[in-house]
Amino acid sequence: MPVHFNFGQFQKMTTLDGDNVWAYILDRNADRIGVKRRKPALENLEKIFNATFRLANDVGFRAMTLRDLCRETGLSMGGLYGYIAGKDQLAEMIEDVVRYASTQIPRLSEDVAGPADRLEALIRSSIYLSEILQPWFYFVYMDSRVLQPAQRSMAKESELYVQRALMEIIEASGPPAGSSADLLAAHLLAQIQDWYVKRWKYRAAKVDVDMFADSTVRLVRSILGDAGGAQA
């Protein structure tokens, strides 16, 4: 992976995107999804999850009913049960996608030499993947309380997984005197999360994903005393 890459280049490198996520869900849950014809199954999974995200934003996931989901997707209740047994399973499947994506992020930058450059690659990968899967990351961030306790714990661990990866690279870079690598990683993760949680703010300011990533990288390199490799 190159050190400096933009969103378009990242889309060509990542193994999980907005299109093949449906195949991931279908294959991951093959034993629970009753529909075996692949093409209609993929199409209906896309309808179900996109409708879920819309309803979760409009009325809240807790208030959303399966009948709401049927009305939004055009599927019958029996057709819907061919894919999910209920809302808990739906939320679990969303969390699973985010967990898988979160564990893949640090691996994308493993072969980048030098901690400062590896940190940049990790930052860009985190921001760009959350751009591709924004509704999924937003749902888990905002609605993790609806998850079952086991899934809620796994969602928290996914977040800490990325934070630990950031912390380890910051430690290798040598954080400023008196600074905590763990706390700097937590601040950085919060900055990354701001991108997919408060999109309205950046949309109003006409800030696109590359501008946000470039700014975050410059900020971090300046704090760590290695701004030389950042993009202008």
C-alpha positions as CSV (number, residue, x, y, z in Angstrom):
1,M,0.0,0.0,0.0
2,P,1.4,3.5,-0.8
3,V,1.7,6.0,2.0
4,H,-0.2,8.8,0.4
5,F,-3.4,7.7,-1.3
6,N,-6.8,9.3,-1.9
7,F,-10.3,8.0,-1.6
8,G,-10.4,6.9,-5.2
9,Q,-7.2,4.9,-4.9
10,F,-8.4,3.3,-1.6
11,Q,-11.6,2.1,-3.2
12,K,-9.5,0.0,-5.6
13,M,-7.5,-1.5,-2.7
14,T,-10.1,-2.4,-0.1
15,T,-11.7,-5.8,-0.1
16,L,-15.0,-4.6,1.4
17,D,-17.1,-1.9,-0.2
18,G,-20.6,-0.8,-0.6
19,D,-21.4,-3.4,-3.3
20,N,-19.8,-6.6,-2.1
21,V,-20.9,-6.1,1.5
22,W,-24.1,-7.9,0.5
23,A,-22.2,-10.9,-0.6
24,Y,-20.3,-10.9,2.7
25,I,-23.5,-10.9,4.7
26,L,-25.1,-13.6,2.5
27,D,-22.0,-15.9,2.8
28,R,-21.5,-15.1,6.5
29,N,-25.1,-16.0,7.3
30,A,-25.7,-18.8,4.8
31,D,-27.0,-21.1,7.5
32,R,-29.6,-18.6,8.7
33,I,-30.8,-17.1,5.4
34,G,-33.4,-19.3,3.8
35,V,-33.3,-17.8,0.3
36,K,-30.8,-19.8,-1.7
37,R,-31.0,-18.0,-5.1
38,R,-28.0,-15.7,-4.9
39,K,-29.1,-12.8,-7.2
40,P,-32.5,-12.1,-5.6
41,A,-31.0,-12.7,-2.1
42,L,-28.3,-10.1,-2.7
43,E,-30.9,-7.6,-4.1
44,N,-33.2,-8.1,-1.1
45,L,-30.5,-7.9,1.5
46,E,-29.6,-4.5,0.0
47,K,-33.2,-3.4,0.2
48,I,-33.5,-4.7,3.8
49,F,-30.4,-3.0,5.2
50,N,-30.9,0.3,3.3
51,A,-34.5,0.5,4.5
52,T,-33.3,-0.3,8.1
53,F,-30.8,2.6,8.0
54,R,-33.5,5.0,6.7
55,L,-36.0,3.9,9.3
56,A,-33.4,4.0,12.1
57,N,-32.7,7.6,11.1
58,D,-36.3,8.6,10.8
59,V,-38.1,6.9,13.7
60,G,-35.2,5.2,15.6
61,F,-34.3,1.5,15.4
62,R,-36.0,0.7,18.8
63,A,-39.3,2.1,17.5
64,M,-39.0,0.5,14.1
65,T,-41.1,-2.6,13.5
66,L,-40.8,-5.5,11.1
67,R,-44.0,-4.3,9.5
68,D,-42.4,-0.9,8.9
69,L,-39.5,-2.8,7.2
70,C,-41.9,-4.8,5.0
71,R,-43.7,-1.6,3.9
72,E,-40.4,0.1,3.2
73,T,-38.9,-2.8,1.2
74,G,-42.0,-4.1,-0.4
75,L,-41.4,-7.6,1.0
76,S,-44.1,-9.6,2.7
77,M,-43.6,-10.7,6.3
78,G,-42.9,-14.2,5.2
79,G,-40.4,-12.9,2.6
80,L,-38.6,-10.9,5.3
81,Y,-38.4,-13.9,7.6
82,G,-36.5,-15.6,4.8
83,Y,-33.5,-13.3,5.7
84,I,-33.9,-12.4,9.3
85,A,-35.6,-13.9,12.3
86,G,-36.1,-10.5,14.0
87,K,-34.7,-7.1,14.8
88,D,-32.0,-8.5,17.2
89,Q,-30.6,-10.6,14.3
90,L,-30.7,-7.6,12.0
91,A,-28.7,-5.5,14.5
92,E,-26.3,-8.3,15.1
93,M,-25.6,-8.6,11.3
94,I,-24.9,-4.9,11.1
95,E,-22.5,-5.1,14.1
96,D,-20.8,-8.0,12.4
97,V,-20.1,-6.0,9.3
98,V,-18.6,-3.1,11.3
99,R,-16.5,-5.5,13.4
100,Y,-15.1,-7.2,10.4
101,A,-14.3,-3.9,8.7
102,S,-12.7,-2.6,11.9
103,T,-10.4,-5.7,12.1
104,Q,-9.4,-5.2,8.5
105,I,-8.4,-1.6,8.8
106,P,-5.0,-2.0,10.6
107,R,-4.1,-4.9,8.3
108,L,-4.2,-2.6,5.3
109,S,-1.2,-0.6,6.6
110,E,0.9,-3.4,8.0
111,D,3.4,-3.3,5.1
112,V,4.0,0.4,5.3
113,A,7.6,1.2,6.6
114,G,8.1,3.8,9.3
115,P,5.6,4.5,12.1
116,A,4.7,8.0,10.9
117,D,3.8,6.8,7.4
118,R,2.1,3.7,8.8
119,L,0.0,5.9,11.0
120,E,-1.0,8.1,8.1
121,A,-2.0,5.0,6.1
122,L,-4.1,3.7,9.1
123,I,-5.8,7.1,9.5
124,R,-6.6,7.3,5.8
125,S,-7.9,3.7,5.7
126,S,-10.1,4.3,8.7
127,I,-11.6,7.5,7.3
128,Y,-12.1,6.1,3.8
129,L,-13.6,2.8,4.9
130,S,-16.0,4.7,7.2
131,E,-17.0,6.8,4.2
132,I,-17.8,3.6,2.1
133,L,-19.7,2.0,5.0
134,Q,-21.0,5.2,6.6
135,P,-24.5,4.0,7.4
136,W,-23.1,0.9,9.1
137,F,-20.6,2.7,11.2
138,Y,-23.2,5.4,12.1
139,F,-25.8,2.8,13.1
140,V,-23.4,1.0,15.5
141,Y,-22.2,4.2,17.0
142,M,-25.7,5.6,17.5
143,D,-27.7,2.5,18.2
144,S,-25.3,0.1,19.9
145,R,-27.6,0.3,22.9
146,V,-30.1,-1.9,21.0
147,L,-27.6,-4.7,20.6
148,Q,-27.7,-7.7,22.8
149,P,-25.1,-7.6,25.6
150,A,-22.7,-10.0,23.8
151,Q,-22.9,-7.9,20.5
152,R,-22.6,-4.7,22.5
153,S,-19.4,-5.9,24.1
154,M,-18.0,-6.9,20.7
155,A,-18.9,-3.5,19.2
156,K,-16.9,-1.9,22.0
157,E,-14.0,-4.3,21.4
158,S,-14.0,-3.4,17.7
159,E,-13.6,0.3,18.6
160,L,-10.8,-0.5,21.1
161,Y,-9.1,-2.7,18.5
162,V,-8.6,0.3,16.2
163,Q,-7.7,2.5,19.1
164,R,-5.0,0.0,20.2
165,A,-3.6,-0.1,16.7
166,L,-3.4,3.7,16.6
167,M,-1.8,3.7,20.1
168,E,0.9,1.2,19.2
169,I,2.0,3.2,16.1
170,I,2.0,6.4,18.2
171,E,4.2,4.7,20.8
172,A,6.6,3.6,18.0
173,S,6.6,7.2,16.7
174,G,7.5,8.6,20.1
175,P,4.7,10.7,21.5
176,P,5.5,14.2,22.7
177,A,7.0,14.4,26.2
178,G,4.3,14.3,28.8
179,S,1.7,12.9,26.4
180,S,0.0,9.5,26.7
181,A,-0.1,7.4,23.5
182,D,-3.3,5.8,24.6
183,L,-5.0,9.2,25.2
184,L,-3.7,10.6,21.9
185,A,-5.1,7.5,20.1
186,A,-8.5,8.0,21.8
187,H,-8.5,11.7,20.6
188,L,-7.6,10.6,17.1
189,L,-10.3,7.9,17.0
190,A,-12.9,10.5,18.1
191,Q,-11.7,12.7,15.3
192,I,-12.2,9.9,12.8
193,Q,-15.6,9.1,14.2
194,D,-16.7,12.7,13.8
195,W,-16.5,12.2,10.1
196,Y,-19.2,9.6,9.9
197,V,-21.3,10.8,12.8
198,K,-21.6,14.5,11.9
199,R,-21.6,14.4,8.2
200,W,-24.0,17.4,8.1
201,K,-21.3,19.6,9.5
202,Y,-18.8,18.8,6.9
203,R,-21.3,18.8,4.1
204,A,-22.4,22.3,5.0
205,A,-18.7,23.4,5.1
206,K,-18.2,21.7,1.7
207,V,-15.4,19.5,3.1
208,D,-15.1,16.2,1.2
209,V,-13.5,13.0,2.5
210,D,-10.1,13.7,1.0
211,M,-10.0,17.2,2.5
212,F,-10.9,15.7,5.9
213,A,-8.3,13.0,5.7
214,D,-5.6,15.4,4.6
215,S,-6.4,17.8,7.5
216,T,-6.4,14.9,10.0
217,V,-3.0,13.7,8.8
218,R,-1.5,17.1,8.9
219,L,-2.8,17.6,12.5
220,V,-1.4,14.3,13.7
221,R,2.0,14.7,12.0
222,S,2.4,18.2,13.5
223,I,1.6,16.9,17.0
224,L,4.1,14.0,16.6
225,G,6.7,16.3,15.1
226,D,6.7,14.7,11.6
227,A,4.8,16.9,9.3
228,G,7.2,16.4,6.4
229,G,5.4,13.5,4.7
230,A,1.9,14.9,4.9
231,Q,0.2,16.0,1.7
232,A,-0.4,19.6,1.1
